Amino acid sequence: MSAILEQSGIGIHTGQHACVRVQAAPTGHGLVFVRTDLPNQPRIPARLEHVCPSARCTRLEANGASVTTPEHLLAALTQFGLWNALIELDGPEVPILDGSAAPWMDALRTAFPDGIRPANAPLKLRQKMDWTDPDTGAQYTAEPSNRSDFTVVLDYPEESIGPQSAALEDGFSTTSRARTFSFLHELKPLMNSGLLQGLAPGAGVVYVHPNHSPEDNLQWTEPLGERLSPPLSPGPLAATPLRLPDEAARHKLLDLCGDLALLGAPLHAKITARRPGHVANTAFAQLLLNTMEEKTTPSFPYDLQAAPLMDVVQIQKILPHRPPFLLVDRIMEMSEMHVVGTKAVTMNEPHFVGHFPGAPVMPGVLIIEAMAQCGGILALSTVPDPENYLTYFLKMDDVKFKQKVVPGDTLVFHLELMEPIRRGIVKMIGKAYVGDKCTTEAVLTALITKDK
């Protein structure tokens, strides 16, 4: 994997400086954050199951670590077409930059002047769906579509923002420029609650509510860049002029794109969101998962008829395993950080005699073993004489068996190093696929050592 972009700045809520480094990853990897500032560099997949409650932003938690405010970066990556990337972050919050996704889009255009062809197959709806968030009153409608067609409607009664709407079909390039916004009277309470610690000029738009009280503290010289004097007219402050006439609606659309990116693949649907917010966005996205159709094209697009990088004869020069316990047939792809291999599952394998008579199913432990053997090829390729080394399992974590594997299936294994190999310790995240369905996934830790 090679670095494609780097950015650094201050987190709007924590006020902490952080650097972000994005590396393109193989298909099937997904968008994964790595907290490089923490011990063992924990990984946080950008998926809905890792969303946790948070005010005024999206927050992800996994493996004892968290990432706050990823939505602008996720929107930029996925709208540009990059659905598989390793995102290294050396702080708790993604930098706010100018409050929009424009700096991320500029960096992506520089790194990929010819654009990116999305590798993840789209998700599709089975039926129309309507939902209203009981807590906020945000309203969502989703309908089947053959493209991503998102619209945000803001119909706040306050004249400071006024009715406005924005649609994704108008182009994400314009939407990416829309900055985050808040009302002036909200700033002090939010800062007192521990948020907006990184508030600074140029990081968003501040609106004055029509009912703004003259008794409110208006001396925001430092955060807003100028001293305010009442009376203040409803609308955006002079210190934070609008870039776009519909900037508020477009920023809500930007946030919606970032939150829906947590589905893990492009969403082909017509979505209309009225007064959306982060908590409601992610709750609605979770509901959408129950109405998704199966992916119509493989999400793991490897040509199994192509010539392999290694055949079974070459594999046996690296792995010590032999039939009937050699469980990898071919290596299709390999880099310094990942490997892709395959296994054709046949009825001739001895375990099917008893597992199970009349209903053959490949044992899950053997799928994990096959996955580990595939990863072992990557690990042993790092030593000059792999025939003199053995690989031993140390532990398995987060093992999930999602679908049975039967004779006639072809397993495709994808494994990626989670961290550099140190002192012979190898830690990988692995997934096994049959067609476009993930059957098994696990985090595997092993030791490579010389055969004495």
C-alpha positions as CSV (number, residue, x, y, z in Angstrom):
1,M,0.0,0.0,0.0
2,S,1.2,3.5,-0.8
3,A,0.4,6.8,0.9
4,I,-2.1,8.8,-1.2
5,L,-2.7,11.9,1.0
6,E,-1.8,13.5,4.3
7,Q,-3.4,16.3,6.3
8,S,-3.0,17.7,9.7
9,G,-4.9,20.1,11.9
10,I,-7.0,20.7,15.0
11,G,-10.0,18.7,16.1
12,I,-13.1,21.0,16.4
13,H,-14.3,19.4,19.6
14,T,-11.2,18.1,21.4
15,G,-8.9,21.0,20.3
16,Q,-6.1,18.4,19.8
17,H,-3.7,18.5,16.9
18,A,-3.7,15.3,14.8
19,C,-2.2,14.1,11.5
20,V,-4.1,11.9,9.1
21,R,-2.3,9.6,6.6
22,V,-4.5,7.7,4.1
23,Q,-3.2,4.6,2.3
24,A,-5.1,2.8,-0.5
25,A,-6.0,-0.8,0.4
26,P,-7.0,-3.9,-1.5
27,T,-10.6,-4.6,-2.4
28,G,-12.5,-6.1,0.6
29,H,-10.4,-4.2,3.2
30,G,-13.0,-1.5,3.8
31,L,-12.3,1.9,5.4
32,V,-10.3,1.3,8.6
33,F,-8.9,3.8,11.0
34,V,-5.7,3.0,12.9
35,R,-4.8,5.0,16.1
36,T,-1.1,5.2,15.7
37,D,-0.7,7.2,18.9
38,L,-2.0,4.3,21.1
39,P,-0.2,1.1,22.2
40,N,-0.6,-1.7,19.7
41,Q,-2.1,0.7,17.2
42,P,-5.8,-0.4,17.6
43,R,-7.9,-0.6,14.4
44,I,-11.4,1.0,14.2
45,P,-13.4,-0.1,11.1
46,A,-15.6,2.6,9.7
47,R,-18.8,0.5,10.0
48,L,-22.2,1.1,11.6
49,E,-21.6,-1.5,14.3
50,H,-18.9,0.6,15.7
51,V,-21.0,3.8,16.1
52,C,-21.5,5.0,19.7
53,P,-23.6,7.9,21.0
54,S,-22.0,11.3,20.6
55,A,-23.3,14.9,20.6
56,R,-22.9,17.0,17.5
57,C,-20.7,14.5,15.5
58,T,-20.2,10.9,14.6
59,R,-18.0,8.8,16.9
60,L,-16.6,5.3,16.2
61,E,-15.3,2.9,18.9
62,A,-13.5,-0.5,18.6
63,N,-10.7,-2.4,20.3
64,G,-10.6,0.1,23.2
65,A,-10.0,3.1,21.0
66,S,-12.2,5.8,19.3
67,V,-12.3,8.2,16.4
68,T,-14.4,11.4,16.5
69,T,-15.7,13.5,13.7
70,P,-14.7,11.2,10.7
71,E,-17.8,12.2,8.6
72,H,-16.2,14.8,6.4
73,L,-13.2,12.6,5.5
74,L,-15.5,9.5,4.9
75,A,-17.8,11.6,2.7
76,A,-14.8,12.7,0.6
77,L,-13.2,9.3,0.3
78,T,-16.4,7.5,-0.7
79,Q,-17.8,10.1,-3.0
80,F,-14.5,10.1,-4.8
81,G,-14.8,6.3,-5.1
82,L,-12.2,5.2,-2.5
83,W,-14.0,2.5,-0.3
84,N,-10.9,0.6,0.7
85,A,-8.2,2.5,2.7
86,L,-6.1,2.4,5.8
87,I,-6.5,5.7,7.6
88,E,-3.7,6.3,10.1
89,L,-4.6,8.9,12.8
90,D,-2.3,10.0,15.6
91,G,-5.0,11.6,17.8
92,P,-8.6,11.1,18.9
93,E,-10.3,13.3,16.4
94,V,-10.1,13.9,12.6
95,P,-9.0,17.5,12.0
96,I,-11.8,19.9,11.1
97,L,-9.7,21.8,8.6
98,D,-12.0,24.5,7.2
99,G,-15.2,22.8,8.4
100,S,-15.9,21.2,5.0
101,A,-14.7,18.3,2.9
102,A,-13.0,20.5,0.2
103,P,-9.4,20.0,1.5
104,W,-9.8,16.3,1.5
105,M,-11.2,16.4,-2.1
106,D,-8.4,18.6,-3.2
107,A,-5.9,16.1,-1.8
108,L,-7.6,13.2,-3.5
109,R,-7.7,14.9,-6.9
110,T,-4.0,15.6,-6.6
111,A,-3.3,11.9,-5.7
112,F,-5.7,10.5,-8.3
113,P,-5.9,12.9,-11.2
114,D,-7.7,10.3,-13.3
115,G,-10.2,9.4,-10.5
116,I,-10.9,6.0,-9.0
117,R,-13.3,3.3,-10.2
118,P,-15.2,2.1,-7.1
119,A,-14.4,-1.5,-6.2
120,N,-17.2,-2.2,-3.8
121,A,-20.5,-3.4,-5.3
122,P,-23.5,-1.2,-4.5
123,L,-26.1,-1.9,-1.9
124,K,-29.7,-1.7,-3.0
125,L,-33.1,-1.4,-1.4
126,R,-35.9,-4.0,-1.7
127,Q,-38.7,-1.6,-0.9
128,K,-39.7,2.0,0.0
129,M,-39.1,2.9,3.6
130,D,-40.2,5.9,5.8
131,W,-38.9,6.7,9.2
132,T,-39.1,9.5,11.7
133,D,-36.7,9.9,14.6
134,P,-38.8,10.1,17.7
135,D,-36.2,12.1,19.5
136,T,-35.3,14.8,17.0
137,G,-38.3,14.7,14.6
138,A,-35.9,14.2,11.6
139,Q,-37.7,12.5,8.8
140,Y,-36.3,10.1,6.2
141,T,-37.7,8.5,3.1
142,A,-35.8,5.8,1.1
143,E,-36.9,4.4,-2.3
144,P,-35.2,1.8,-4.6
145,S,-33.0,3.4,-7.3
146,N,-30.2,2.4,-9.6
147,R,-28.0,5.3,-8.4
148,S,-27.2,7.3,-5.3
149,D,-29.8,10.1,-5.2
150,F,-29.7,11.9,-1.9
151,T,-31.6,15.1,-1.0
152,V,-31.6,17.1,2.2
153,V,-34.4,19.5,3.1
154,L,-34.1,22.1,5.8
155,D,-37.5,23.7,6.7
156,Y,-36.6,25.3,10.0
157,P,-39.0,28.1,10.9
158,E,-36.1,30.4,11.9
159,E,-35.6,33.0,9.3
160,S,-31.8,33.0,10.0
161,I,-31.4,29.9,7.9
162,G,-34.8,29.7,6.1
163,P,-36.1,26.9,3.9
164,Q,-33.5,25.4,1.7
165,S,-32.6,22.1,0.1
166,A,-29.6,20.5,-1.6
167,A,-29.3,17.4,-3.8
168,L,-26.4,15.1,-4.5
169,E,-27.2,15.1,-8.2
170,D,-26.1,18.7,-8.4
171,G,-22.5,17.4,-7.8
172,F,-20.5,16.6,-4.7
173,S,-17.8,19.1,-5.7
174,T,-20.0,22.0,-4.7
175,T,-21.4,20.1,-1.7
176,S,-17.9,19.4,-0.4
177,R,-17.3,23.1,0.1
178,A,-20.1,23.5,2.5
179,R,-18.9,24.1,6.1
180,T,-20.3,23.0,9.4
181,F,-22.6,25.5,11.2
182,S,-24.0,26.4,14.6
183,F,-26.1,29.1,16.2
184,L,-24.3,31.9,18.2
185,H,-26.3,31.2,21.4
186,E,-25.2,27.5,21.3
187,L,-21.5,28.2,21.3
188,K,-21.0,29.0,25.0
189,P,-23.0,26.1,26.4
190,L,-21.3,23.7,24.0
191,M,-17.8,24.9,25.0
192,N,-18.8,24.7,28.7
193,S,-19.8,21.1,28.1
194,G,-16.3,20.2,26.7
195,L,-17.1,20.5,23.0
196,L,-15.9,23.1,20.4
197,Q,-12.5,23.3,22.2
198,G,-10.9,23.8,18.7
199,L,-13.2,26.5,17.6
200,A,-11.3,29.0,15.5
201,P,-12.0,31.5,12.7
202,G,-12.7,30.0,9.3
203,A,-13.8,26.5,10.6
204,G,-17.5,27.0,10.0
205,V,-20.5,29.3,9.8
206,V,-22.2,30.9,12.9
207,Y,-25.8,32.0,12.6
208,V,-27.7,34.4,14.8
209,H,-31.1,33.2,15.9
210,P,-34.0,35.6,15.4
211,N,-34.7,35.3,19.2
212,H,-31.1,35.8,20.2
213,S,-31.1,37.6,23.6
214,P,-29.1,40.8,23.9
215,E,-28.2,39.6,27.4
216,D,-26.2,36.7,25.9
217,N,-22.4,37.0,26.0
218,L,-21.5,38.4,22.6
219,Q,-17.8,39.0,23.2
220,W,-16.4,36.2,21.0
221,T,-13.3,38.1,19.9
222,E,-10.9,35.2,20.0
223,P,-12.9,32.3,18.5
224,L,-14.7,34.4,15.9
225,G,-12.1,36.9,15.1
226,E,-14.0,40.1,15.8
227,R,-15.9,41.8,18.6
228,L,-19.7,41.7,18.3
229,S,-22.0,44.5,19.2
230,P,-25.8,44.2,19.6
231,P,-28.2,44.3,18.0
232,L,-27.3,41.5,15.7
233,S,-29.4,40.7,12.6
234,P,-30.6,37.1,12.1
235,G,-28.5,35.1,9.7
236,P,-24.8,34.4,9.3
237,L,-22.4,36.5,11.2
238,A,-20.2,38.9,9.2
239,A,-17.2,37.1,10.7
240,T,-18.4,33.8,9.1
241,P,-19.8,34.8,5.7
242,L,-21.5,32.1,3.5
243,R,-19.6,30.4,0.7
244,L,-22.9,29.1,-0.8
245,P,-26.5,30.4,-0.5
246,D,-27.6,26.9,0.5
247,E,-24.5,26.2,2.6
248,A,-26.5,24.8,5.6
249,A,-28.4,22.3,3.5
250,R,-25.4,21.3,1.6
251,H,-23.4,20.7,4.8
252,K,-26.2,18.5,6.1
253,L,-26.0,16.6,2.8
254,L,-22.2,16.3,3.2
255,D,-22.8,14.8,6.7
256,L,-25.4,12.4,5.4
257,C,-22.9,11.1,2.8
258,G,-20.3,10.6,5.4
259,D,-22.7,8.8,7.8
260,L,-24.1,6.6,5.0
261,A,-20.5,5.6,4.1
262,L,-20.6,3.5,7.3
263,L,-22.7,1.0,5.4
264,G,-19.4,-0.1,3.8
265,A,-20.5,0.2,0.2
266,P,-22.2,2.7,-2.2
267,L,-25.9,2.9,-1.5
268,H,-28.1,3.0,-4.6
269,A,-31.3,4.5,-3.3
270,K,-33.3,7.7,-3.5
271,I,-33.0,9.3,0.0
272,T,-34.8,12.4,1.2
273,A,-33.8,13.6,4.6
274,R,-35.7,16.4,6.4
275,R,-33.8,18.1,9.2
276,P,-31.2,15.3,9.5
277,G,-28.5,15.0,12.2
278,H,-25.7,12.5,12.9
279,V,-27.5,10.4,15.4
280,A,-30.6,10.1,13.3
281,N,-28.5,9.5,10.1
282,T,-26.7,6.5,11.6
283,A,-29.9,5.1,13.2
284,F,-31.6,5.3,9.8
285,A,-28.7,3.7,8.1
286,Q,-28.9,0.8,10.5
287,L,-32.6,0.4,9.6
288,L,-31.7,0.4,5.9
289,L,-29.6,-2.7,6.4
290,N,-32.6,-4.8,7.0
291,T,-34.1,-3.9,3.6
292,M,-31.0,-4.3,1.5
293,E,-31.0,-6.6,-1.5
294,E,-28.1,-9.0,-1.9
295,K,-25.3,-7.5,-3.9
296,T,-25.7,-8.0,-7.6
297,T,-22.1,-8.2,-8.5
298,P,-19.1,-9.7,-6.6
299,S,-17.6,-7.5,-3.9
300,F,-14.4,-9.5,-4.3
301,P,-13.8,-9.2,-8.0
302,Y,-11.0,-11.7,-8.6
303,D,-10.8,-13.7,-11.9
304,L,-10.5,-17.2,-10.7
305,Q,-9.7,-18.3,-14.2
306,A,-6.6,-16.1,-14.3
307,A,-3.1,-17.6,-14.1
308,P,-2.2,-17.7,-10.4
309,L,0.8,-16.0,-8.8
310,M,1.7,-19.4,-7.2
311,D,0.2,-22.8,-7.9
312,V,0.1,-25.7,-5.5
313,V,3.6,-26.9,-6.4
314,Q,5.1,-23.5,-5.7
315,I,3.1,-23.2,-2.5
316,Q,4.6,-26.5,-1.2
317,K,8.1,-24.9,-1.6
318,I,7.0,-22.4,1.1
319,L,4.6,-24.2,3.4
320,P,5.5,-27.3,5.2
321,H,1.9,-28.7,5.0
322,R,1.1,-31.6,2.8
323,P,-2.1,-33.3,1.7
324,P,-4.6,-33.9,3.2
325,F,-3.7,-31.0,5.4
326,L,-2.6,-28.6,2.7
327,L,-5.6,-26.3,2.4
328,V,-4.5,-23.7,-0.1
329,D,-4.5,-24.4,-3.9
330,R,-3.4,-21.1,-5.4
331,I,-2.1,-17.6,-4.5
332,M,-3.7,-15.0,-6.8
333,E,-2.2,-11.8,-5.4
334,M,0.4,-10.8,-2.8
335,S,2.1,-7.6,-1.7
336,E,4.2,-6.6,1.4
337,M,1.0,-6.2,3.4
338,H,-1.7,-8.6,1.9
339,V,-2.2,-11.9,0.2
340,V,-5.1,-13.4,-1.7
341,G,-5.4,-17.2,-2.1
342,T,-8.0,-19.8,-3.1
343,K,-9.1,-23.3,-2.2
344,A,-11.5,-25.5,-4.2
345,V,-13.7,-27.5,-1.8
346,T,-14.3,-31.0,-3.1
347,M,-16.3,-34.0,-1.8
348,N,-13.1,-36.1,-1.9
349,E,-11.7,-34.5,1.3
350,P,-11.7,-36.9,4.3
351,H,-13.5,-34.7,6.8
352,F,-16.7,-34.8,4.8
353,V,-17.0,-38.5,5.7
354,G,-18.1,-37.6,9.1
355,H,-19.0,-33.9,8.9
356,F,-21.8,-34.6,8.2
357,P,-23.1,-37.8,6.6
358,G,-25.7,-36.8,4.0
359,A,-25.1,-33.1,4.6
360,P,-21.4,-32.3,4.0
361,V,-20.2,-29.0,5.5
362,M,-16.6,-27.8,5.7
363,P,-15.6,-27.5,9.4
364,G,-15.1,-23.9,10.5
365,V,-11.8,-24.8,12.2
366,L,-10.5,-25.9,8.8
367,I,-11.6,-22.7,7.1
368,I,-9.6,-20.8,9.7
369,E,-6.7,-23.2,9.2
370,A,-6.8,-22.6,5.4
371,M,-7.0,-18.9,6.0
372,A,-4.0,-19.1,8.3
373,Q,-2.0,-21.2,5.7
374,C,-2.7,-18.5,3.2
375,G,-1.4,-15.8,5.6
376,G,1.5,-18.1,6.4
377,I,2.6,-17.8,2.8
378,L,2.8,-14.0,3.1
379,A,4.6,-14.3,6.4
380,L,7.2,-16.9,5.2
381,S,7.8,-14.9,2.0
382,T,9.6,-12.3,4.3
383,V,12.4,-14.8,5.1
384,P,15.1,-15.9,2.6
385,D,14.7,-19.6,3.3
386,P,11.1,-20.3,4.1
387,E,11.6,-24.1,3.9
388,N,13.5,-23.9,7.2
389,Y,10.7,-22.1,9.1
390,L,7.4,-23.2,10.7
391,T,4.4,-21.2,11.6
392,Y,2.5,-21.7,14.9
393,F,-0.9,-20.4,15.9
394,L,-0.8,-18.2,19.0
395,K,-4.4,-17.0,19.1
396,M,-7.6,-16.2,17.2
397,D,-9.8,-13.2,18.0
398,D,-13.2,-11.9,16.7
399,V,-13.9,-15.1,14.8
400,K,-17.2,-15.1,13.0
401,F,-18.7,-17.9,10.8
402,K,-21.4,-16.2,8.6
403,Q,-22.2,-18.9,6.1
404,K,-21.6,-22.6,5.6
405,V,-19.1,-23.8,3.0
406,V,-20.0,-27.0,1.1
407,P,-18.4,-29.2,-1.6
408,G,-18.3,-27.3,-4.9
409,D,-17.6,-24.0,-3.4
410,T,-14.4,-22.1,-4.1
411,L,-13.0,-20.2,-1.1
412,V,-11.2,-16.9,-1.7
413,F,-9.0,-15.8,1.2
414,H,-8.0,-12.2,1.8
415,L,-5.5,-11.5,4.6
416,E,-3.7,-8.3,5.5
417,L,-1.1,-7.5,8.1
418,M,-2.4,-5.4,10.9
419,E,1.1,-4.3,11.9
420,P,4.7,-5.0,10.8
421,I,6.1,-8.4,11.7
422,R,8.3,-8.0,14.8
423,R,10.3,-10.8,16.5
424,G,8.5,-13.4,14.4
425,I,5.0,-12.3,15.6
426,V,2.5,-12.0,12.8
427,K,-0.9,-10.4,13.3
428,M,-3.4,-10.4,10.4
429,I,-7.0,-9.7,9.8
430,G,-8.5,-12.4,7.5
431,K,-11.7,-12.9,5.5
432,A,-12.9,-15.9,3.5
433,Y,-15.4,-15.5,0.7
434,V,-17.5,-17.7,-1.5
435,G,-18.5,-15.6,-4.5
436,D,-19.5,-12.2,-3.1
437,K,-20.4,-13.5,0.4
438,C,-18.1,-13.4,3.4
439,T,-18.3,-16.8,5.0
440,T,-15.7,-16.4,7.8
441,E,-13.6,-13.6,9.3
442,A,-11.0,-13.5,12.1
443,V,-8.0,-11.8,13.5
444,L,-5.1,-14.3,13.6
445,T,-1.9,-14.1,15.5
446,A,1.0,-16.5,14.8
447,L,4.7,-17.0,15.3
448,I,7.1,-17.9,12.6
449,T,10.3,-19.6,13.9
450,K,13.1,-21.7,12.5
451,D,12.6,-25.4,12.4
452,K,15.3,-26.8,14.6
